[in-house]
Amino acid sequence: MLPMWASYIVKAYAWTVILTRGGILYWLVGQLGLLPALEWVLELPYVGGSSLSTSHLGRFLVFTYVWLPFMILPVQAAIERVPPQLLQASADLGARPVQTFRTVLLPLAFPGVVAGSIFTFSLTLGDFIIPQLIGPSGLFIGTMVNTMQGSVGNLPLAAAFTGVPIAIIAIYLTLARRLGAFDAL
């Protein structure tokens, strides 16, 4: 819940400072003696950059930090709805914890996983601040909509770009419904 207490823009700018070469994350990695491993990871194509603040890995870390509560809360709510007697019955019948998780808990909590993934996916798709501040330059759908609507003033093209996430979410919801993710609601 901690990420939800601070302003979104403050968190994004704070992460730019944390992920720079002189930032606290580089200091911590250096203290642990893992700086060569971090440099090796940053040299990987499609992952790295010149530093964490200019890499896809850094952008992934920030997206995870910012949107993780929107995944955790629906999953936690779904897990809380699972009757404890089912878990106890599974244990009484000799199931190991991993088997109980796979066959009892996960199927019953799956609607929460779907709901959380819809939240995080749609929020990430529409985000335009984090992609501008962290990671390599490139256009996300959110930054394209912001550019077309705000800077360029091309509202029809901005509207066309907003149709892409709507279509993706509609397809995802259709697949989730066919897989029975909403049957337990």
C-alpha positions as CSV (number, residue, x, y, z in Angstrom):
1,M,0.0,0.0,0.0
2,L,3.0,2.3,0.5
3,P,3.2,3.4,-3.2
4,M,-0.4,4.7,-3.0
5,W,0.5,7.2,-0.2
6,A,2.6,9.5,-2.4
7,S,1.8,11.5,-5.4
8,Y,2.2,9.7,-8.7
9,I,4.5,12.4,-10.2
10,V,6.6,12.6,-7.1
11,K,7.2,8.9,-7.2
12,A,8.1,9.0,-10.9
13,Y,10.6,11.8,-10.4
14,A,12.0,10.1,-7.3
15,W,12.7,7.0,-9.3
16,T,14.7,9.0,-11.8
17,V,17.0,10.0,-9.0
18,I,17.1,6.5,-7.5
19,L,18.0,4.8,-10.8
20,T,20.7,7.2,-12.0
21,R,24.4,6.2,-11.8
22,G,24.9,8.3,-8.6
23,G,21.7,7.2,-7.1
24,I,21.0,5.0,-4.1
25,L,20.4,1.9,-6.1
26,Y,23.8,2.0,-7.7
27,W,25.3,2.7,-4.3
28,L,23.5,-0.3,-2.8
29,V,24.5,-2.6,-5.6
30,G,28.1,-1.4,-5.3
31,Q,28.1,-2.1,-1.6
32,L,26.9,-5.6,-2.2
33,G,29.6,-6.1,-4.8
34,L,27.1,-6.8,-7.6
35,L,28.0,-3.8,-9.9
36,P,29.7,-6.0,-12.5
37,A,26.5,-8.2,-12.7
38,L,24.3,-5.1,-13.0
39,E,26.6,-3.8,-15.8
40,W,26.3,-7.1,-17.6
41,V,22.5,-7.0,-17.4
42,L,22.5,-3.5,-18.7
43,E,24.5,-4.6,-21.8
44,L,21.8,-7.1,-22.8
45,P,19.7,-6.0,-25.8
46,Y,16.1,-4.9,-25.1
47,V,16.9,-4.8,-21.4
48,G,19.6,-2.4,-20.7
49,G,20.9,1.0,-21.5
50,S,23.6,3.3,-20.3
51,S,22.2,3.2,-16.7
52,L,19.1,1.9,-15.0
53,S,17.3,5.2,-15.5
54,T,17.7,4.9,-19.3
55,S,16.9,1.2,-19.6
56,H,13.8,-0.9,-20.1
57,L,14.7,-2.7,-16.9
58,G,14.5,0.6,-14.9
59,R,11.1,1.4,-16.6
60,F,9.9,-2.1,-15.6
61,L,11.0,-1.5,-12.0
62,V,9.1,1.8,-11.8
63,F,6.0,0.4,-13.5
64,T,6.1,-2.5,-11.0
65,Y,6.5,-0.2,-8.0
66,V,3.7,2.1,-9.1
67,W,1.1,-0.3,-10.2
68,L,1.8,-3.3,-7.9
69,P,-0.9,-2.3,-5.3
70,F,-3.5,-2.5,-8.1
71,M,-2.6,-6.1,-8.6
72,I,-2.2,-7.1,-5.0
73,L,-5.5,-5.7,-3.7
74,P,-7.9,-7.7,-6.0
75,V,-5.8,-10.8,-5.5
76,Q,-5.9,-10.4,-1.7
77,A,-9.7,-9.8,-1.8
78,A,-10.1,-13.0,-3.9
79,I,-8.0,-15.0,-1.5
80,E,-9.9,-13.7,1.5
81,R,-13.1,-15.0,-0.1
82,V,-11.8,-18.6,-0.2
83,P,-13.3,-20.5,2.7
84,P,-10.5,-21.7,5.0
85,Q,-12.3,-25.1,5.3
86,L,-11.4,-25.9,1.7
87,L,-7.7,-25.4,2.4
88,Q,-8.0,-27.5,5.6
89,A,-9.9,-30.2,3.7
90,S,-7.1,-30.3,1.1
91,A,-4.5,-30.7,3.8
92,D,-6.5,-33.3,5.6
93,L,-6.8,-35.3,2.3
94,G,-3.0,-35.4,2.0
95,A,-2.3,-32.6,-0.5
96,R,1.0,-30.8,-0.2
97,P,0.9,-27.0,0.0
98,V,1.9,-26.6,-3.6
99,Q,-0.8,-29.0,-4.8
100,T,-3.3,-27.1,-2.6
101,F,-2.3,-23.9,-4.1
102,R,-2.5,-25.2,-7.7
103,T,-5.8,-27.1,-7.4
104,V,-7.8,-25.2,-4.7
105,L,-6.5,-21.7,-4.1
106,L,-5.5,-20.6,-7.6
107,P,-8.7,-21.6,-9.3
108,L,-10.8,-19.9,-6.7
109,A,-8.6,-16.7,-6.6
110,F,-8.3,-16.6,-10.4
111,P,-11.0,-13.9,-10.8
112,G,-8.9,-11.6,-8.6
113,V,-5.8,-12.3,-10.7
114,V,-7.8,-11.4,-13.8
115,A,-9.1,-8.2,-12.2
116,G,-5.7,-7.2,-11.0
117,S,-4.1,-7.9,-14.4
118,I,-6.8,-5.8,-16.1
119,F,-6.1,-2.9,-13.7
120,T,-2.4,-3.0,-14.1
121,F,-2.4,-3.6,-17.8
122,S,-4.8,-0.8,-18.6
123,L,-3.0,1.6,-16.3
124,T,0.4,0.7,-17.8
125,L,-0.9,1.1,-21.4
126,G,-2.3,4.5,-20.7
127,D,0.7,5.8,-18.8
128,F,2.6,8.6,-20.4
129,I,4.6,10.1,-17.5
130,I,6.9,7.1,-16.6
131,P,7.8,6.3,-20.3
132,Q,8.9,10.0,-20.7
133,L,11.0,10.0,-17.5
134,I,12.5,6.5,-17.3
135,G,13.9,4.3,-19.9
136,P,14.9,4.8,-23.5
137,S,13.0,7.1,-25.8
138,G,10.2,5.5,-27.6
139,L,6.5,6.0,-27.8
140,F,4.0,4.2,-25.7
141,I,0.3,4.4,-26.5
142,G,-0.2,6.8,-23.6
143,T,2.6,9.1,-24.8
144,M,1.2,9.0,-28.3
145,V,-2.2,10.1,-27.1
146,N,-0.7,12.8,-25.0
147,T,1.4,14.0,-27.9
148,M,-1.4,13.9,-30.4
149,Q,-3.9,15.5,-28.1
150,G,-1.8,18.0,-26.2
151,S,1.2,19.0,-28.3
152,V,0.0,18.4,-31.9
153,G,-3.7,19.0,-31.4
154,N,-4.7,16.1,-33.6
155,L,-7.7,14.9,-31.7
156,P,-8.9,12.3,-34.3
157,L,-5.6,10.5,-34.3
158,A,-5.4,10.7,-30.4
159,A,-8.9,9.1,-30.4
160,A,-7.8,6.4,-32.8
161,F,-4.8,5.6,-30.5
162,T,-7.2,5.3,-27.5
163,G,-9.1,2.7,-29.4
164,V,-6.1,0.3,-29.3
165,P,-6.1,-0.3,-25.5
166,I,-9.9,-0.5,-25.5
167,A,-9.7,-3.3,-28.2
168,I,-6.9,-5.1,-26.3
169,I,-8.9,-5.0,-23.0
170,A,-12.1,-6.2,-24.8
171,I,-10.2,-9.2,-26.3
172,Y,-8.7,-10.0,-22.9
173,L,-12.0,-9.8,-21.2
174,T,-13.6,-12.1,-23.8
175,L,-10.8,-14.6,-23.4
176,A,-11.0,-14.5,-19.6
177,R,-14.8,-15.0,-19.8
178,R,-14.4,-18.0,-22.0
179,L,-11.8,-19.5,-19.7
180,G,-14.3,-19.1,-16.8
181,A,-12.5,-16.5,-14.9
182,F,-15.7,-14.7,-13.9
183,D,-17.7,-17.8,-12.9
184,A,-16.7,-17.6,-9.2
185,L,-17.8,-13.9,-8.9
